[in-house]
Amino acid sequence: MPIVKNVSRAVSQLLQSSGCGCGISIVPVRCIGVSPRQVASDASFHSVSFSESDHPRVLITGGLGQLGVGLAKLLRKRFGKSNVILSDIRKPADNIFYSGPFIYADILDYKNLREIVVNNRITWLFHYSALLSAVGEANVPLARAVNITGLHNVLDIAAEHNLRLFVPSTIGAFGPTSPRDPTPDLCIQRPRTIYGVSKVHAELMGEYYHYRYGLDFRCLRYPGIISADSQPGGGTTDYAVQIFHDAIKTGKFQCNLKPDTRLPMMYIDDCLKATLEVMEAPAEALSMRTYNISAMSFTPEELAQEVQKHVPELQVTYNVDEVRQAIADSWPMNFDDSNARRDWGWKHDYDLPELVATMFGFLGSESRIAQAN
């Protein structure tokens, strides 16, 4: 028995002191590989559970990306401002910083991330830190560090502290051998980008942690997401955001995909709604841990035609980026999201005409305000 206690104490001390430094081009490595369920029972953790009547305590990593700020706004409205913490490694704009709790959190710093979860009594974690498709191909070592090593840190901490964990996946998790029209939840994936590989890895690791450790892991495969309050961030589907900015500012748009490239898309409000719905769904309603969700599917040419109904003078040209085109050609053309609609009642609100009108309503009013100022 003294030997067992000594081993448990040593494991606990290792977990308490573990961490990793990271540089921009060096892949950090965790010093230990201890299963969360091997932690000593008398370790000084502050794990908290909550009843259905209590509000969750939420942490959002990578919160300054396209989805994090909008998700924080939605969750704060539902659960209260103080219960939702936005985090990132970048400095937020003043309006974001003062809109609710914000902290610095590097997902590659295991010890610091663990301290944040413990000190803030986190019960839900939304893990949005990731390098997107085209950016990831330009820096594979960094993408591997952020998208895979960072995920491992989050999984260990979530399992250790009994968190409900959401990790988004994407259309990029499929490859050229996947069925494309439509793409079901379960099929051959085999992506050919580091972004896609990391997302398949996240899906499988989350499912493994669910069955091995009981982690409440939930995941949605997002289509291309379109929003008016964020700039394009290096994704293959970002042309569908850029066209609105260019239509208003210059009246000229150059698309980097072929005009007939069909991809599934979704307005951000639908995306955030689906994310909250799957997190609030009863565990017994979920027949799987990773679901496709979809709303519409269109080509650059179809989007341009709808945009030109609002800006008739818009000039559209095509200068195909071979890297992005190859990525898009390996992705689904349509998502089959029937399981999400059956299991937890998913239903989208925005089709293409509503999407375009909403985007111009938002960006048009923003442009008028800027001109007035």
Long-range contacts (C-beta under 8 A, 24 or more apart in sequence): 8-40, 8-41, 8-42, 9-40, 11-38, 11-39, 11-40, 12-39, 12-40, 12-42, 12-43, 15-39, 15-43, 16-43, 17-111, 18-110, 18-111, 19-109, 19-110, 19-111, 19-112, 20-108, 20-109, 20-110, 20-149, 21-109, 22-106, 22-108, 22-109, 22-145, 24-142, 25-139, 25-141, 25-142, 26-141, 26-145, 27-141, 27-144, 27-145, 27-149, 28-108, 28-145, 28-149, 29-149, 30-110, 30-149, 30-152, 30-153, 35-213, 36-156, 36-159, 36-160, 36-213, 37-159, 37-213, 39-160, 45-118, 45-160, 45-161, 46-118, 46-119, 46-121, 47-160, 47-161, 47-162, 48-121, 48-123, 48-161, 49-123, 49-162, 50-123, 55-79, 55-80, 55-83, 56-83, 56-123, 56-124, 56-164, 57-83, 57-85, 57-120, 57-121, 57-122, 57-123, 57-124, 58-83, 58-84, 58-85, 58-122, 58-123, 58-124, 58-125, 58-126, 59-85, 59-87, 59-105, 59-116, 59-117, 59-120, 59-122, 59-124, 59-125, 59-126, 60-84, 60-85, 60-86, 60-87, 60-125, 60-126, 60-128, 61-87, 61-88, 61-105, 61-107, 61-113, 61-125, 61-126, 61-127, 61-128, 61-129, 61-154, 62-87, 62-88, 62-107, 62-127, 62-128, 62-129, 62-130, 63-87, 63-88, 63-102, 63-128, 64-88, 64-90, 64-92, 64-96, 65-128, 65-129, 65-130, 65-230, 65-233, 66-225, 66-227, 66-230, 66-233, 66-268, 67-128, 67-168, 67-225, 67-227, 67-268, 67-271, 67-272, 67-275, 68-126, 68-128, 69-96, 69-229, 69-230, 70-227, 70-229, 70-268, 70-272, 71-126, 71-128, 71-272, 71-275, 71-276, 72-99, 72-100, 73-99, 74-272, 74-273, 74-276, 75-276, 76-100, 78-276, 85-116, 85-120, 85-122, 87-116, 88-129, 107-146, 107-150, 107-153, 107-154, 108-145, 108-146, 108-149, 108-150, 108-153, 110-153, 110-156, 110-157, 113-153, 113-154, 113-157, 114-157, 114-160, 117-157, 117-161, 117-163, 118-161, 122-161, 122-163, 123-162, 123-163, 123-164, 124-163, 124-164, 124-165, 124-166, 124-279, 125-154, 125-157, 125-158, 125-163, 125-164, 125-165, 125-166, 126-166, 126-275, 127-151, 127-154, 127-165, 127-166, 127-167, 127-168, 128-168, 130-195, 130-198, 131-195, 131-234, 132-195, 132-233, 132-234, 132-235, 133-172, 133-193, 133-195, 133-196, 133-234, 133-235, 133-236, 133-324, 133-327, 134-234, 134-235, 134-236, 134-323, 134-324, 134-327, 135-233, 135-234, 135-235, 136-193, 136-194, 136-195, 136-198, 137-193, 137-194, 137-195, 137-323, 137-327, 140-194, 143-194, 143-195, 143-198, 144-194, 144-198, 147-194, 147-195, 147-198, 147-199, 147-201, 147-202, 148-198, 148-201, 151-198, 151-201, 151-202, 151-205, 152-205, 155-205, 155-206, 155-209, 155-215, 158-209, 158-215, 158-217, 159-209, 159-213, 159-214, 159-215, 163-215, 163-216, 164-216, 164-218, 164-279, 165-206, 165-215, 165-216, 165-217, 165-218, 166-218, 166-219, 166-220, 166-275, 166-278, 166-279, 167-202, 167-206, 167-217, 167-219, 168-219, 168-220, 168-221, 168-222, 168-275, 169-199, 169-200, 169-202, 169-203, 169-219, 169-220, 169-221, 169-222, 169-290, 170-195, 170-196, 170-199, 170-221, 170-222, 170-223, 171-221, 171-222, 171-223, 171-224, 171-237, 171-263, 171-264, 171-331, 171-332, 171-335, 172-196, 172-199, 172-236, 172-327, 172-331, 173-199, 173-200, 173-203, 173-221, 174-330, 174-331, 174-332, 175-330, 176-329, 176-330, 178-330, 178-332, 180-331, 180-332, 180-333, 180-334, 181-332, 181-333, 181-334, 182-332, 182-333, 182-334, 182-335, 182-336, 183-292, 183-332, 183-333, 183-334, 183-335, 183-336, 184-292, 184-336, 185-288, 185-290, 185-291, 185-292, 185-336, 185-339, 186-288, 191-330, 192-326, 192-327, 192-330, 193-327, 203-289, 203-290, 206-289, 206-290, 207-289, 207-290, 210-289, 216-283, 217-289, 218-278, 218-279, 218-286, 218-289, 219-289, 219-290, 219-291, 220-274, 220-275, 220-278, 220-290, 220-291, 220-292, 220-293, 220-340, 221-290, 221-291, 221-292, 221-293, 221-335, 222-266, 222-271, 222-293, 223-263, 223-264, 223-265, 223-266, 223-293, 223-294, 223-295, 223-297, 223-335, 224-263, 224-264, 224-265, 224-266, 225-265, 225-266, 225-267, 225-268, 225-271, 226-265, 226-266, 226-267, 226-268, 226-355, 226-359, 227-267, 227-268, 228-268, 228-358, 228-359, 228-362, 228-363, 228-366, 229-362, 236-324, 236-327, 236-328, 236-331, 237-263, 237-265, 237-328, 239-300, 240-265, 240-300, 240-303, 243-300, 243-303, 243-304, 243-307, 243-316, 244-307, 244-359, 244-360, 244-363, 245-363, 247-307, 247-310, 247-311, 247-314, 248-311, 248-360, 248-363, 248-364, 248-367, 249-367, 251-311, 251-313, 251-314, 251-315, 252-314, 252-315, 252-317, 253-304, 253-314, 253-315, 253-316, 253-317, 254-316, 254-317, 254-318, 254-319, 255-300, 255-304, 255-316, 255-317, 255-318, 255-319, 256-318, 256-319, 256-320, 256-321, 256-324, 256-325, 257-300, 257-318, 257-320, 257-321, 257-324, 257-325, 257-328, 258-300, 258-318, 258-320, 258-325, 259-299, 259-300, 259-301, 259-304, 259-318, 260-299, 260-300, 260-301, 261-299, 261-300, 261-325, 261-328, 261-329, 262-297, 262-298, 262-299, 262-333, 262-334, 263-297, 263-298, 263-299, 263-328, 263-331, 263-332, 263-333, 264-294, 264-295, 264-296, 264-297, 264-332, 264-333, 264-334, 264-335, 265-295, 265-296, 265-297, 265-298, 265-355, 266-293, 266-294, 266-295, 266-296, 266-348, 266-350, 267-295, 267-349, 267-350, 267-354, 267-355, 267-358, 269-349, 269-350, 270-295, 270-348, 270-349, 270-350, 273-349, 274-340, 274-346, 274-348, 277-344, 277-345, 277-346, 278-340, 278-344, 278-346, 281-343, 281-344, 285-343, 285-344, 286-343, 286-344, 287-339, 287-343, 288-339, 288-343, 291-337, 291-339, 291-340, 291-343, 291-346, 292-335, 292-336, 292-337, 292-339, 292-340, 293-335, 293-337, 293-340, 293-346, 293-348, 294-334, 294-335, 294-336, 294-337, 294-348, 295-348, 295-349, 295-350, 295-351, 296-348, 296-350, 296-351, 296-352, 296-355, 297-333, 297-334, 297-335, 298-352, 302-352, 303-352, 303-356, 306-352, 306-353, 306-356, 307-356, 309-356, 310-356, 310-357, 310-360, 311-360
